[in-house]
Amino acid sequence: MPEHFPLLVPGASPAPTPTEVDAPWDGSVIATIDTAGRDAVEIALARAHALYRDRDAWLPETTRIEILERTAELMRGRREELALEAAREGGKPLADSYVEVDRALDGVRGCVDLLRTRAGRMVPMGINAASQGRLAFTRHEPIGVVLAFSAFNHPVNLIVHQVCPAVAAGCPFIVKPAEATPLSCMRVVQILHEAGLPEAWGQALLTTDLDVAGALVRDPRVAFFSFIGSGQVGWMLRSQLAPGARCALEHGGAAPVVVAADADLDDATTLLAKGGFYHAGQVCVSVQRIFADRSVARDLAERLAAAGRVLRVGDPTDPQTEVGPLIRPTEVQRVHGWVRGAAGAGAEVLCGGDPLTERCYAPTVLFDPPPDVEVSTLEVFGPVVCVYPVDTLDVAVERSNSLPYAFQAAVFTRDIDTALRVSGRLDAAAVMVNDHTAFRVDWMPFAGLRESGFGTGGIPYTLDDMQVEKLVVIRSPEL
C-alpha cells in the first residue's frame, strides 16, 4: 500500500481527498499526500508570523547551528533512502540522485559554515563634526516569514537551497513543493523537525488549487518569496506580492555554447553530452544551443549523436540507467512535437527524434535547425541538443544573445584570448570556459538574468536575502 504523507502544518486539518503521487517511469502510485485549503493556509501563515513577531522566541544562532548539524547527520544516514525516493518520484537516474543528495548535504553544512563566519561590519564614525562621539556597526536579523515554491527537477537539493538558509537566517518558513515531487520535500522538513526545529518554524504543504497557492503569495505576512519554476508563473506571482516583500525567481533558459575551431572535441563531446542529456534535459541550464565553427560543427554534432545513441534510457531506480523519463507523458508529446516541427522545417535529425515509450524520449541531436522554430527559441526542457554551424565567433555570440533569456553559457577553445573575448560578450550571469553550461556548486552565485529570473541563488546569497542588515549607532561621551 502506498505510503501516506500528512500535512506538515501543526493544528490544521487537510482537505478531504489526498493527492496521489505517481512515478514518472510507469505511472504507478507511490504515495498519497494531504493537501491544504484556505483554512490550513491561514493557520500556517498566522503561526509563522506570530513566531517572527515574538522576538523572545527567536531561535539563537547556537540552536540553529545544532539543528543544521543534526540535519546533515540524519540526511547522511538516510542517503540511500533519499536518493531512491528522489529517483522514484522525479525520474532522475539513481546515480545522479545520489550526487544530488550529496550536494544537498554539502548545502546544509554550508549553512552552518556561514553562521560560524558571518558577521556585521563597522561603519566609520568620528571622522567629521557630525559623527563625533559615535560608534556604528551592523548586525543581521531575520527578514520575516519565508515562503518557498519549488520545482520538480531537483526535489532534494532545491528544498535544501530554499529552506535551510531560512533556518540559518532565523526565519519561520512555509514551503510548497512541486505537485509532481512533494515527497522529498516532506522528508527533508521531517528531518529538520527530528533534528530539533520546532514544527511551527518549518511548515510544508501542497495546496488544493492555484487560488489557495495564490492567496499564500499575496499575503502581507510573507516577507520573502522564493520561487523556482517557469517564467510565466514566476513573473505573474511576483506581481502579486505585497508591498515590501522581497523575492528571488529562478526560471529557465535556452543555454548557449560557443565552440571555436580550435576546441578539443573529445573533451567537449563528453561534457556537452552530459550537460545536454543529464536528467533527460530537465535542467534550467541544460545544454541546448551549440554554435560551432563551421569547420568543426558537423564533426561535433556526429560525435554528440554517437554519444546519445549509446546512453541507457530506462527505469531511474536501476543503477545502470543514464537517462530517465520525462516528468509527464504530456511533456514527451510536447518535446516530440517541437522536434518534428524542427525536422519539418529543415533540421537534420542525427540521433533520436522519437519517443521510446509514452514516458521516455530518446536523446536527440538536431543539426542546424532554423532559427525561428521552438527548439531554437524556447527552453526545450527535454533531451534535445541543437548544433548550429556558424562562420565567425561574432555570429555565434550574436545568435547566443538573440533570445530574451540569459542564465549560464559556455565557450570551448584552447585560446585564452578567445575565451576572454567570448565570455565578455555573452549575455549570461555565468560563463563556463571548457565546461558545460549546467556546471554548478552550491556556494557560487546562480542567477537568471532578463526573463530567466530575478535575484541571485546560491546558499550564501539566499541567506543574504533572508536577513536584514540593521545599523546600530551608539552615542557616548567616551567615544
C-alpha positions in Angstrom: 0.0 0.0 0.0 1.4 3.5 -0.9 2.8 5.5 2.0 0.7 8.5 3.2 2.3 11.8 3.9 0.4 14.2 6.3 0.1 17.9 6.1 3.1 19.5 7.9 1.0 22.3 9.4 0.5 21.8 13.2 -3.1 22.1 14.2 -4.5 22.3 10.6 -6.9 19.8 9.0 -6.2 18.7 5.5 -8.7 18.7 2.6 -10.9 15.6 2.4 -9.2 14.0 -0.5 -5.4 13.5 -0.6 -3.4 13.8 -3.7 -1.8 10.8 -5.4 1.9 11.0 -6.3 2.7 9.0 -9.5 6.1 7.6 -10.6 7.1 9.2 -13.9 8.6 5.9 -15.0 5.5 3.8 -15.1 2.7 5.9 -13.6 2.3 3.7 -10.5 1.0 5.4 -7.4 4.0 5.6 -5.0 2.4 7.7 -2.2 -0.5 9.9 -1.2 -0.2 13.3 0.4 -2.6 15.6 2.2 -3.4 19.0 0.8 -4.1 22.4 2.4 -7.2 24.5 1.8 -7.6 28.1 2.8 -8.2 27.4 6.5 -4.9 25.4 6.7 -3.0 28.1 4.8 -4.3 30.7 7.3 -3.2 28.6 10.2 0.3 28.2 8.7 0.7 31.9 8.0 -0.7 33.0 11.3 1.6 30.7 13.3 4.7 31.6 11.3 4.0 35.3 11.5 3.4 35.1 15.3 6.7 33.3 15.8 8.5 36.0 13.9 6.8 38.9 15.8 7.8 37.3 19.2 11.4 38.3 19.4 11.8 36.5 22.6 11.0 33.2 20.8 13.6 33.7 18.1 16.0 30.8 17.7 19.5 31.7 18.8 22.4 31.0 16.4 23.7 28.2 18.6 20.4 26.4 18.3 20.2 26.9 14.6 23.7 25.5 14.2 22.8 22.5 16.3 19.7 21.9 14.2 21.5 22.1 10.9 24.4 19.9 12.1 22.0 17.3 13.2 20.0 17.6 10.0 23.2 16.8 8.0 23.9 13.8 10.2 20.4 12.4 9.7 20.5 13.0 6.0 23.8 11.3 5.7 22.4 8.3 7.5 19.4 8.2 5.1 21.4 8.9 1.9 20.2 5.8 0.1 16.5 6.3 1.1 16.6 9.9 0.0 18.2 9.1 -3.3 15.9 6.3 -4.1 12.8 8.3 -3.3 14.0 11.2 -5.4 14.6 8.9 -8.3 11.2 7.3 -8.0 9.2 10.5 -7.7 11.3 12.7 -10.1 12.7 10.3 -12.7 16.3 11.4 -12.3 18.6 8.3 -12.6 19.7 6.8 -9.3 23.4 7.5 -9.8 22.6 11.2 -10.4 20.2 11.3 -7.4 23.0 10.1 -5.1 25.0 13.1 -6.4 22.0 15.4 -5.7 21.7 14.1 -2.1 25.4 14.6 -1.6 25.1 18.2 -2.8 22.2 18.8 -0.5 24.3 17.5 2.4 27.0 19.9 1.5 24.5 22.7 1.3 23.3 22.0 4.8 26.9 22.1 6.0 27.4 25.3 4.0 24.7 27.0 6.1 26.5 26.0 9.2 29.8 27.4 7.9 28.1 30.7 7.1 26.7 31.0 10.6 30.1 30.4 12.0 31.8 33.1 9.9 29.1 35.6 9.1 29.5 39.0 10.8 28.3 42.5 10.6 30.6 45.4 9.7 31.8 48.6 11.2 30.6 51.9 9.7 33.1 54.8 10.1 32.2 57.4 12.6 34.2 60.1 14.3 35.6 61.3 11.0 33.8 64.7 10.9 32.0 67.0 13.3 28.6 65.4 12.8 29.8 61.9 13.6 31.9 62.7 16.6 31.2 60.7 19.7 29.6 57.8 17.9 30.2 54.2 17.2 28.3 52.4 14.4 28.0 48.7 13.4 25.6 46.4 11.7 24.1 43.1 12.7 22.0 40.6 10.9 18.3 39.8 11.7 15.8 37.5 10.1 13.6 39.3 7.5 10.4 37.5 8.5 8.3 34.7 7.1 9.8 32.9 4.1 7.5 31.4 1.5 9.1 29.0 -1.0 7.6 27.4 -4.1 9.8 24.7 -5.5 10.3 22.8 -8.8 10.3 19.1 -9.6 13.7 18.5 -11.2 15.9 18.5 -8.1 13.5 17.6 -5.3 16.0 17.3 -2.5 18.6 19.9 -3.3 16.2 22.7 -4.3 14.4 22.3 -1.0 17.7 22.5 0.9 18.5 25.7 -1.0 15.2 27.2 -0.1 14.6 26.2 3.5 18.0 25.6 5.1 19.1 29.2 4.6 15.8 30.2 6.2 16.7 28.1 9.2 20.1 29.6 9.3 18.7 33.1 9.0 16.2 32.5 11.8 13.1 32.8 9.6 10.0 30.7 10.0 9.3 29.1 6.6 6.4 27.7 4.7 7.4 25.6 1.6 5.2 24.3 -1.2 6.9 21.6 -3.2 6.1 20.8 -6.8 3.0 18.6 -7.1 4.9 16.0 -9.1 7.6 15.6 -6.5 6.5 16.5 -3.0 7.9 13.5 -1.1 11.5 14.5 -0.9 10.4 17.9 0.4 8.3 16.3 3.2 11.3 14.0 4.1 13.7 17.0 4.4 11.3 19.0 6.5 10.5 16.0 8.7 14.3 15.5 9.2 14.6 19.2 10.2 11.9 18.6 12.8 13.6 15.5 14.0 16.9 17.5 14.3 15.2 19.9 16.7 13.5 22.6 14.5 10.1 23.3 16.2 7.3 22.2 13.8 5.8 25.6 13.6 9.1 27.1 12.4 9.2 24.8 9.3 5.9 24.0 7.7 5.3 22.2 4.4 2.1 21.8 2.3 0.6 21.2 -1.0 -2.4 23.4 -1.8 -5.8 22.2 -3.0 -5.7 24.5 -6.0 -4.0 27.5 -7.6 -6.2 30.0 -5.9 -5.1 28.8 -2.5 -1.5 29.0 -3.6 -2.0 32.5 -4.8 -3.5 33.5 -1.5 -0.3 32.4 0.1 1.8 34.6 -2.2 -0.4 37.7 -1.8 -0.5 37.6 1.9 1.2 40.7 3.5 2.7 38.4 6.2 5.1 37.0 3.7 8.5 38.8 3.9 10.5 36.8 1.3 9.2 34.7 -1.6 11.5 32.1 -3.2 10.2 30.7 -6.5 11.8 28.1 -8.8 9.8 27.2 -11.9 8.5 28.6 -15.1 9.0 32.2 -16.0 5.3 32.7 -16.9 4.2 31.7 -13.4 7.1 33.3 -11.6 6.7 36.8 -13.1 2.9 36.6 -12.5 3.4 35.7 -8.8 5.9 38.4 -8.3 3.4 41.0 -9.5 1.1 39.8 -6.7 3.4 40.2 -3.8 2.5 42.6 -1.0 4.4 45.9 -0.9 7.8 45.4 0.7 8.1 41.7 0.2 11.4 40.6 -1.3 11.7 37.8 -3.8 14.0 35.6 -5.8 12.9 34.0 -9.0 14.8 31.2 -10.8 13.4 30.4 -14.2 14.8 28.6 -17.3 16.8 29.5 -20.3 18.0 28.0 -23.6 21.6 27.7 -22.7 24.1 28.6 -25.5 27.5 27.1 -26.1 30.1 28.6 -28.4 32.6 26.1 -29.8 35.7 27.6 -31.5 37.5 26.0 -34.4 40.4 25.1 -32.1 38.3 23.4 -29.4 39.2 19.9 -28.0 36.3 18.0 -29.5 37.0 14.8 -27.5 36.7 16.8 -24.3 33.8 18.9 -25.5 31.8 16.0 -26.6 31.9 14.2 -23.2 30.9 17.4 -21.3 28.3 18.6 -23.7 26.6 15.2 -23.9 26.4 15.2 -20.1 25.2 18.7 -19.9 22.5 18.1 -22.6 21.1 14.8 -21.6 21.5 14.9 -17.8 18.1 14.3 -16.2 16.7 14.0 -19.7 17.4 17.7 -20.3 15.1 18.8 -17.5 17.5 21.3 -16.1 17.2 25.1 -16.3 20.8 25.5 -17.6 20.9 22.3 -19.7 23.0 22.5 -22.9 20.5 23.3 -25.7 22.0 25.5 -28.4 25.6 24.9 -29.6 27.0 27.4 -32.0 30.1 25.7 -33.5 32.6 27.0 -36.0 31.6 25.6 -39.4 34.9 23.8 -39.7 34.1 21.6 -36.7 30.3 21.7 -36.4 29.4 18.6 -38.4 32.1 16.6 -36.6 31.0 17.7 -33.2 27.3 17.0 -34.0 28.1 13.5 -35.2 30.2 12.8 -32.0 27.3 14.0 -29.8 24.9 11.8 -31.8 27.1 8.8 -31.3 27.2 9.6 -27.5 23.5 10.0 -27.4 22.8 6.7 -29.2 24.5 4.6 -26.5 23.0 6.2 -23.5 20.9 3.8 -21.5 17.3 5.1 -21.1 15.1 3.4 -18.6 13.9 2.9 -15.0 15.5 5.7 -12.9 15.9 3.4 -9.9 18.1 1.0 -11.9 21.7 1.9 -11.1 22.7 1.3 -14.8 20.2 3.9 -16.2 21.8 7.0 -17.6 18.6 8.9 -18.8 15.2 8.5 -17.2 11.7 9.5 -18.2 10.3 13.0 -18.6 8.2 14.1 -15.7 4.8 13.6 -17.5 3.7 11.9 -20.7 2.4 15.3 -22.0 6.0 16.5 -21.9 7.1 13.7 -24.1 4.4 14.7 -26.6 5.4 18.3 -26.4 9.1 17.6 -27.0 8.3 15.3 -29.9 6.1 18.0 -31.5 9.0 20.5 -31.3 11.4 18.0 -32.7 9.1 17.1 -35.6 8.5 20.8 -36.2 12.2 21.5 -36.5 12.8 18.5 -38.7 9.9 19.5 -41.0 11.5 23.0 -41.3 14.8 21.6 -42.4 16.7 20.4 -39.3 18.7 17.1 -39.7 17.9 14.5 -37.0 21.3 12.8 -36.3 20.0 10.6 -33.4 16.8 10.1 -31.5 13.9 12.1 -32.7 11.2 9.8 -31.4 9.6 8.7 -28.1 10.9 5.4 -26.8 7.7 5.0 -24.7 4.9 7.3 -23.7 7.2 8.5 -20.8 10.7 8.4 -22.3 12.2 10.4 -25.1 15.3 9.3 -27.0 18.4 11.5 -26.6 18.2 13.7 -29.7 20.7 15.7 -31.6 19.5 18.1 -34.3 21.8 19.7 -36.8 21.2 23.3 -37.9 17.5 23.8 -37.0 16.0 27.1 -38.4 16.4 30.0 -36.0 12.6 30.5 -35.7 11.4 27.0 -34.6 10.6 26.1 -31.0 13.9 24.3 -30.3 15.8 27.4 -31.3 13.7 30.0 -29.5 12.2 28.3 -26.3 13.5 26.2 -23.5 13.1 22.5 -24.6 13.4 21.0 -21.1 13.9 17.6 -22.7 16.8 15.5 -24.0 17.4 17.6 -27.2 20.7 19.3 -28.2 20.9 21.5 -31.3 24.2 22.2 -33.2 24.3 25.2 -35.5 27.3 25.8 -37.8 28.5 29.5 -37.8 31.1 31.3 -39.7 32.6 33.6 -37.0 32.7 33.9 -33.3 30.9 37.2 -33.5 28.0 35.5 -35.2 28.0 32.8 -32.6 27.8 35.4 -29.8 25.1 37.3 -31.7 22.9 34.3 -32.1 23.6 33.2 -28.5 22.3 36.6 -27.3 19.3 36.7 -29.6 16.7 35.3 -27.1 15.2 37.1 -24.0 16.9 34.6 -21.7 20.3 34.9 -20.0 21.4 32.4 -17.5 24.5 30.3 -17.9 26.6 29.9 -21.1 29.8 28.3 -22.2 32.7 28.6 -24.6 35.1 25.9 -25.7 38.5 26.9 -27.0 42.2 26.4 -26.4 43.0 30.1 -26.8 42.8 32.3 -23.7 42.1 35.4 -25.8 39.1 33.7 -27.5 37.8 32.6 -24.1 38.0 36.1 -22.7 36.5 37.7 -25.8 33.5 35.4 -25.9 32.9 35.3 -22.2 32.9 39.0 -22.1 30.4 39.3 -24.8 27.9 36.6 -24.0 24.7 37.7 -22.2 24.9 35.5 -19.2 25.2 35.6 -15.4 27.9 32.9 -15.6 30.1 31.7 -18.5 31.9 28.3 -18.3 35.2 28.0 -20.2 35.7 24.5 -21.5 32.9 23.1 -19.4 29.2 22.6 -19.9 26.5 25.2 -19.1 25.0 23.1 -16.3 28.1 23.2 -14.0 27.2 24.4 -10.5 28.5 24.2 -7.0 26.1 25.5 -4.4 28.1 28.3 -2.9 28.6 30.1 -6.2 26.1 32.8 -7.4 23.4 31.3 -9.6 21.3 33.9 -11.3 18.9 34.1 -14.2 19.0 37.5 -16.0 16.3 39.1 -18.1 13.4 36.7 -18.4 15.5 33.9 -16.8 15.0 35.2 -13.3 15.4 37.8 -10.6 17.8 38.0 -7.8 20.7 35.6 -7.1 20.5 32.0 -5.9 23.3 30.0 -4.2 23.2 29.4 -0.4 25.2 32.4 0.7 23.2 34.8 -1.5 19.9 33.3 -0.4 20.9 33.8 3.2 21.7 37.4 2.5 18.2 37.8 1.0 16.5 36.3 4.1 18.1 38.7 6.5 18.2 42.4 7.0 21.4 44.3 8.0 20.4 46.5 10.9 22.6 49.5 11.7 23.2 50.4 15.4 24.6 53.8 16.2 25.8 54.4 19.8 26.4 58.0 21.0 28.7 58.2 24.0 31.0 60.9 25.5 33.5 58.1 25.9 33.9 57.8 22.1 
